[in-house]
Amino acid sequence: MPEPLSDSRTPASTPSTPPWPERSARWLRAFWPAPLGIDGRERVRFIVGAVLGVLFTAALSRWWAGAGHAGPWIMASLGASAVLVFGMPSSPFAQPWPVVGGSTLSALVGAACAAWVPDPAVAGALAVGLAIALMVPLRCLHPPGGAMALFMVINAGSGWRMALFPILFNVGVLLVAAVLYNTLTGRRYPHPQQPRQGRAIAAGAFTASDVDAALAHYNQVLDVSRADLEGLLHLAGRAAFQRTLGDLRCEDIMSRPAFAVEAGVSLKEAWTLMRAEQIKALPVVDAQRLVVGIVTVADFMRLANLDTHEGLGQRLRALVMGRSGQPGSVGELMSHPVQVAQVQQHAMDLVPLFSQGGHHHIPIVDGEQRLVGMITQTDLVRTLAQAVQGRDEPGEELRPAAASR
């Protein structure tokens, strides 16, 4: 008689909880941020810009204040604004309106709270909260604005005039420096914040509405504009697409063998070969297998439609069997010159030819321009589908069909 299962046995499907040292280590690692994704050159550009911007603002503000000015002529929060406008010029928080509006309006809110609320602790907390409540709907959220509101409460005797000088004057001069420096160092500032309409992302993998849905689900303030986020997704998708398909050559996906005929072959023989192999195009080659033209089903159909009083089947039979005044050989019917591709050429180079150039069949030639294969729209679509669906395992080659369809 089989023994019953012990109560101490745990079903295989039940996930085990990591031990507390591992959980503690994970929690502590969350406090250590990831490195900034900038190189040494960008780091130097950032530092030099902040130094020059603050120096220019300080010197001009001190000159403007004059020797007899009793109050401050520069605000400490200007250093935080400099970090944003020089180090993160694409950030929504670093754009001119958030810098000017967020700083000045927050200062006015702080001055109002200092005047109307007797308790400095309550006034300071209320000033920061009201400043945020004002900056969000006015689209001028600027983190140093919170510090500006609190500063005005702490220095309650300074009065409303500080909102104009030094606050508005400081940020105005800093913005002039930021525009000049970022432009001269290759950073667009002000940075556009609106998305580009109608742009698909990652070759159709994402759309603009998908980005909007993801942002709505995330529902948190991001230090990146929606337009930049969409652009990053586009670049990431393109990089993944290139990584998956970028190394494929034409020889990896072309159809073999490449059926071909010479220019002197009759239309009947060419049509019979196309029907037997179920192909829609035949390259036309010379004795050295150099491509001199191509004949397709569309060529037969176009020529057969000259006699409209007959049925299509009758017209095709009459065409391939021969009729007076009609072409008798492939050389008389073929299209030339022909768009060809090299066997070592990247397969993705053919996408514009198929999608925009109007081509449906592209002969593949070797280094001596001899025909070695054929790539059709079907071959390329099959390759794309396998890459998207992940059906090709690592190390496994994409195998094309035996003939061009």
Summary of the structure (lengths in Angstrom):
residues: 405
radius of gyration: 35.4
end to end distance: 64.9
largest distance: 107.7
contacts: 1164
relative contact order: 0.08
helix: 53%
strand: 9%
